Amino acid sequence: QVQLVESGGGLVQPGGSLSLSCAASESISGYYVMGWYRQAPGKQRDMVATISSGNRPNYASAVKGRATISKDNAKNTVYLQMNSLKPEDTAVYYCKARRVRNGLEYWGQGTLVTVSS
């Protein structure tokens, strides 16, 4: 099964930017729909952005215009960049891979992003 490792979280000031990476242990090109999800304390895990095997992005309304998801198939890595961060963006951010062939889902361990002054 694919293993996912996120990196890039930390403390960010309001109005700042973040850049997260998710490295997969195997090729993601054409095989997986990749996505970023987040879970704030006491809340459910929500989709932030996904990118299809054909590189079509999809964004949650809460981040549309502030987030960009991309992937580098050669590096088996998915990225999330977000600008104009708000305190409500504070959450643990998770990377997910959904296998196109059978729908199986795999999650990373998560990386904490805290937006605070």
C-alpha positions in Angstrom: 0.0 0.0 0.0 1.1 3.5 -0.6 2.6 5.4 2.3 2.2 9.2 2.5 4.4 11.6 4.5 3.4 15.2 4.9 5.7 18.0 5.8 5.7 21.8 6.0 3.4 22.6 8.8 4.1 25.0 11.6 3.2 28.4 13.0 2.1 31.0 10.6 0.9 34.5 11.2 -2.5 35.7 9.9 -2.2 36.8 6.4 0.8 34.6 5.8 1.4 31.7 3.6 2.0 28.0 3.9 3.5 25.3 1.7 2.8 21.7 2.4 4.3 18.7 0.8 3.1 15.1 0.6 5.6 12.5 -0.5 4.2 9.1 -1.7 6.1 5.9 -1.5 5.2 4.9 -5.0 4.1 6.4 -8.3 1.0 8.4 -8.1 0.8 9.3 -11.8 -2.5 8.1 -13.3 -3.1 5.8 -10.3 -4.4 8.0 -7.6 -6.6 10.9 -6.9 -4.6 12.9 -4.4 -6.0 15.4 -1.9 -5.5 17.6 1.1 -7.9 17.5 4.0 -7.9 19.2 7.4 -9.3 18.7 10.8 -9.6 21.4 13.3 -10.0 20.6 17.0 -13.4 19.3 17.8 -14.5 19.3 14.1 -14.8 16.7 11.4 -12.2 16.2 8.7 -13.0 18.3 5.6 -11.7 18.4 2.1 -9.4 21.3 1.3 -8.4 20.4 -2.3 -8.0 17.4 -4.5 -6.3 16.8 -7.8 -7.3 14.1 -10.2 -5.1 11.7 -12.0 -5.6 14.0 -15.0 -4.4 17.0 -13.0 -7.8 18.6 -12.5 -7.9 20.5 -9.3 -10.9 20.9 -7.0 -11.1 23.3 -4.0 -13.4 23.7 -1.0 -15.2 27.0 -1.1 -13.5 28.0 2.2 -10.1 28.1 0.4 -11.0 28.8 -3.2 -8.8 31.6 -4.5 -6.3 31.2 -1.6 -5.1 27.6 -2.3 -3.3 25.9 -5.0 -2.8 22.1 -5.2 -0.3 20.7 -7.6 1.7 17.5 -8.0 5.1 16.5 -9.4 4.7 13.0 -10.8 8.4 12.6 -11.2 8.9 13.1 -7.4 5.6 11.3 -6.4 4.8 14.4 -4.4 1.7 16.6 -4.0 1.8 20.1 -2.8 -0.6 22.6 -1.2 0.1 26.3 -1.1 -2.2 28.6 0.7 -2.1 32.4 1.0 -3.9 34.9 3.1 -4.1 32.5 6.0 -6.7 33.0 8.7 -6.9 31.7 12.3 -9.7 29.4 11.1 -7.3 27.7 8.8 -5.7 26.2 11.9 -5.9 22.5 11.7 -4.1 19.2 11.2 -3.6 18.9 7.5 -3.7 15.4 6.0 -2.8 14.0 2.7 -4.9 11.4 1.1 -4.5 9.1 -1.9 -7.5 7.3 -3.4 -6.6 4.6 -5.8 -8.5 5.0 -9.0 -8.8 1.3 -9.7 -10.5 0.2 -6.6 -11.3 3.2 -4.5 -9.0 2.3 -1.6 -7.9 5.3 0.4 -4.7 5.9 2.2 -3.9 8.7 4.7 -0.7 10.4 5.9 -0.1 11.1 9.5 -0.9 14.7 9.3 0.9 18.0 9.9 -0.2 20.7 12.2 -0.7 24.2 10.9 -1.4 26.9 13.4 -2.4 30.4 12.3 -1.8 32.8 15.1 -0.1 36.1 15.9 
